[in-house]
Amino acid sequence: MKTERLLSLDVFRGITIAGMILVNNPGTWSAIYPPLKHAAWHGCTPTDLIFPFFLFIVGVAITLSLSKRKERGDDQKKLILQILRRSGILFLLGLILSGFPYFDLETIRIPGVLQRIAVVYLFASILFLKTNLRTQIYISSAFLVLYWLAMTLIPVPGVGYANLEPTTNLAAYIDNLLLGGHLWSATKVWDPEGILSTIPAIVSAMLGVFTGELLQTKKTKEEKTSWMFFSGVVLMTLGYVWDGFFPINKNIWTSSYVIYTGGLALLFLGFCYWLIDVLGYKKWSLPFQVYGLNAITVFFLSGIIGRLLTLIKLTGADGVEISLKTFLFDSFFLSWLEPINASLLWAVTYIFIWLGLMWILYAKKIFIKV
């Protein structure tokens, strides 16, 4: 029996990817509205919700795509090979995005958004296939508690004490030790998608797995919606309380951040589910379906083209060399708007351009699966 596609999940995915493109492609990084920036360190802005939301969506999709095959007793060796293949492709795409267009192997950034999605997908899928729900909850809880204890109790070599500062915390030490020279260029000695912080990120996906389990029960749609709202409020509250001991922080993906953003993801999916799958209000959601059905494709291609726009150089009338992006931004946006509004309009325009391109694929029923 074919699993019925969950439209609200596609819409949630589409909204999330549109949000990623919005915050990753301002007209200028020097003029951005505060909600479209990441928190400087501790704290959480709307922008800090986007990545954990996507990992949560990955977890829901794992349950919906693998549960029938798990129940049927399909060959798990073949399933794991498929999972490994998909993870490998995602990781490779992430490396291409990091290295494009020069691919300097001495400095290429090894961590990244797609790379973290690949690793999280791999571990969450195997956990789902190989363990039952109770074991998954125990392992997820252990990941969060052990990460909290490690980050707050283990003395950092060369520093002498445990801390949560940007360059001297345990996660930064491990990143620099194992991936020195291959980290995010903006930080150089630590990475927001680093090694140790990927462990709690797995739990962001596992919260989605648990939600997928709920969605496949025999409860009514109204009951499922109520449980998502209730669970979301509980997780948000727990995350907020934990923030007092282990601050909410995206850069090191703290345990409180996992719980807090997981609660918000449940509320957001619950709202989409109630509006679309319970009440049947679907017409408004088509643009987000278009994005959601080719999510990795539009994220990857928009990143490549965004990079190209900054690399292609033009020579102005005054003989000064500028990027194609700067020329277009200055000529068509900054020439008649305040910098902050011009920057926002550039990003929104970029979203609509990619929506048009993805709509062509949608109309032709081309859905590129990784």
N, C-alpha and C positions, 0 to 999 in steps of 0.2 A: 504493500500500500504506500503510495507517494504521500509524503508529509505536505500538508497544505502550507503554502507560503504565508508568513506572517507579515501583512502589509505594514502594520505599525512599526515593525522592526526595520523594514526597508526605509521608511520615512525618517525614523530616528537616526539611522545611519546616514541618510542624505543630509539631514540638518547638521549633523556632526561634521561631515566632510566639508560642507559649505562653510561652516565655522572655521575649520582648519585653514581653508583657502583665504578666508577673510583676514585672519590674524597673521598669516604668513606672508601676505602680499600687500602691505601698505604702500602708498605712493612714495612716502619717505619715512624712515625709521625715526626721524627727529620730530615728527608731529603725529602723535597717535593718541586717541582718546584713552583715558586710564583703563576702562573695562576691557580694552583690546590689547592690554599689556599683561604679561605674566607678573605675578607678585615678585618683588625684588628678592625676597628670600622666604621667610615665614609668611603664611597667609594664603588666601585663595581668591583670585579674581574669576570672572566668567571665562576668561581665556584658559585658566588652569583646569577647567572642567572638561575641555574638549578631548584631550588624550585619554584620560580614564574612562570617559563615556565610550570612546571607540573600543577600548579593551573590554569593557562591560558588554558591548554589542557582540564582540568576537565570542565571548563566553556563551551568550544566549544562542548564537548561531551554531556553536559546537554542539550544544544539546539537541537543537532541532535537526541538525544534519546527521548526527551519529547515533542518536538514541534508537532509531528503528533497526539500524544495522547491528547495534549492540544487543538488542532484544532478540533478533533473529539468530544470533550466534555466528555472524559472518566471520570469515577468516581474519583474525585480528592482526596477523602478520602483514597481510595485504593493506589493511586499514592504516597500520602504523607506517608502512612504507609510503602510502599516499600522504599521510600527515608530514612525514619527513621531507618528501618532495616539495610539498607546498611551503613548508617552513624555509627550505633551502632557496626556493625561488624568491620568496619575500625578502630574505636576508640579502640575496644577490641584488635585487632591485634597490634595496636600501644602500648598498655599497656603490652602485652605479650613480644613485642620486647624490651621495656624499662626494664621489670623486669627479663627477662630470664638470668640465669636459677634459680636464688634464690628466686625471687618474695617476697622481703622484703617489706611488706605493709607499714612499717613506713617510708621508704625512696624512694619508687618507684617513678620514674619520671612520673608525670601525663601529662604534655604537651609532644609534640613530632611531628615528621613529619606526620605520619599517623593520629595522633589525629587532627592535624590542617587540613589535607585534609578532614577528616570526618566532622568537624564543618563547614568548608568553603563549602563543597559540600551540606550540609544540608541547609544552609542559601541561597546559590545561587540558588539551585533548587526550594525552596519555593518562592523566589523572582520571578523567571522565571514563575512559575505556576500561581502565584496570582496577578501579576502586568503586565502592558503593557510596551513596550520598553521605552517610555518617562519617566514613573515613575521609571523604573530601572535606567535610566541615572541620574535622580534627586537624588535618594537614594544613588547611588554610589558616586556621586559628594559630597553629604552631608557627607558621611562617611569620605572621604579624607580630606575635609576642617575642619570638626569638630575634627578629630584626630590631624590634624596640630595645631589647636588652643589649644586643650587640652594639647598637649605635650609641647607647647612653651609658654603658658600663665598661666596655673594652677600651683600655688605654691605646691611643694611636701612637705607633712607633714614630719616634722623632719629635713627638709633641709631648707625650708623657701622660696625657689624661684624655678621657672621652669627651667629645664635644660635638656640637652641631653647627659649627661655623663653616662657611663655604669651602675653604681650601684645606682645612685641617681635620675634617671629620673622617671617620673610618671608611666610608664609601669612597671619598675622594682619594684617600691613601691607596686603596685597592685599585682604583681606576688608574692612578698614576703609576703604580707599581707594575701592573700587568699590561696597560695599554698606553704607556707614556709615548707621546709623539703622535698618537692616533686618536686624540680626544677632540671635543668640540673646540673650534678655533677661537671662540669668544672667551673660553675659560682656560684652555690649555692644560690645566692640571687636574681637572675633574670633568665629569660629563653628566648632564641631566638624564641621559639614558644609559647610565653606567652599569657595571656588573652587579654589585651588591644590591642596588636599588631595584633591579629587575625581579628579585625574589618577592617583595610585596606586590609588585606590579602583576605577578601571576594571580594574586588573590583578587585584583580588580576584575580579571576575566572569570575567576571562579564564582564571584558574586553574580555574574551574568549566567554562568552554568546553573547555579541554584535557581535563578529566575526562570531559565528555560525549563527546568524540571517542574516548577509551579505551573507554567503555561501548558504543560502537557498532561496535567492531572485532569480528572473528570469534573472538577469544580465548574460552576457556571462562570461565564465571562464576568459577570458582576462580582462574584466572589474573588476571582483572580485579580480584578482591578482593586478591590478593597485590600487584599493581601499585599499587593505591590505598594499601595499608598501607606499602609500601616508599617510594613517592613522598611520602607524608605524613611519614614519619620524616625523610627527606632534607630536605624543606622546613622542618620544625620546627628541625632542626639548623642549617641555613643562616640561618634567622631569628634563632636564638639567638646565632650567631656575629656576625651583622651588628649585633645589639643593642649590641655593644661599641663600634661606630663610629657608629651611628645608632639611638638607643634606641627600643625598642618603645613606641609611643605611639598610642593611638586618636585623641586629640584633633586631632593633625596627620597622622594616618594614614601613619605613617612606612613606608618600604620594608621595614624589618625586620618591622614589624607585619603587613604584607601577606603576607610569606612565612611567618611563624610561624603566623598564624591560618589561612592557606590550607592549611598542613600539617595542622593540627588538624581543619579541615573535611574534608579527604580521609580522615583516620582515622575521623571520625564517620560520614561517608557510607559508608565501607568497612565499618564495623561493621554499620550498618543494612542494607546490601546483602547482607552475608554472612548475617545473621540472617534476613532476610525473603526475599530472592530466591534465596539458595543453600540454606539449611536449611529454608526454608518456614514459619518461625515468624511467623505474621501476626496471630493473634487479639488479642494485646496491643496492637497498633498502631492499632486502629480509632479511638480518641479523637483520635490525632494525624493520622490521615487526614482526619477531620472538620474539624480546624483547617486542615490543609494545603491542602485543596481550595477553601477560601474565605479564603485567608490575608490578602490585601489588604483584603477586606471587613471581617474581624473586627478587623484592626489599626486601620482607619479609624474604624469605629463605636465600638470600645472607647475610642478616644481622645476622640471627641466626647462620649460619655456620661460619661467620666471628668472632662472639663472641666465639663460641666453639673452634676455632683454638687458641685463646688466653688463654682459660681456661684449655685445656688439657695439662698436664705437663709431661715432659720427664726428665730423669736424665742422664746428659752427662757423658762422660768417666771420667771427673774430679770431678764427684759427685755433680756438680752444677745443680740445677733444672731450666729448661727453658720451655717456652711454645712450643707447636707443631708448631705454626706459626714462632716463632723465629728460631727453628731448621730448618724448611724448607727454610725460607728466607736466613739464613746464609749459608746453605749448597748449595743451588741451584741458588741463585741470588747474594748475597753479596760476595760470594767466587771468583767471576770473573768480577764484575762490581763495578764502583764507587757507593757509597751509594745512591745518588740521582737517578741514572739511574736504580739501582737495585730495589729501591722503586717503581719507575714508572713501570718497567717491571712486578713486582709482581701484581700490580693493573690491568695492561693490561691482564696478564695471567688469573687473576680471572674473568675478563669480558668474556674471550673466554671459560673458563670452564663452566660458567653459560649459555653462548650462546649455547654450545653443549647440555646442559641439557634441555634448553627451546626448542631446535630444535626437541628433541624427542617428547615433548608435541605437538609441531606444526605439526610434521609429522603424529601424531596420531589424529590430530584435537581436542586436548584437550585444551580448553581455560577456565581457572578457573575464574569465575566471582564472585565478592564479592557482 
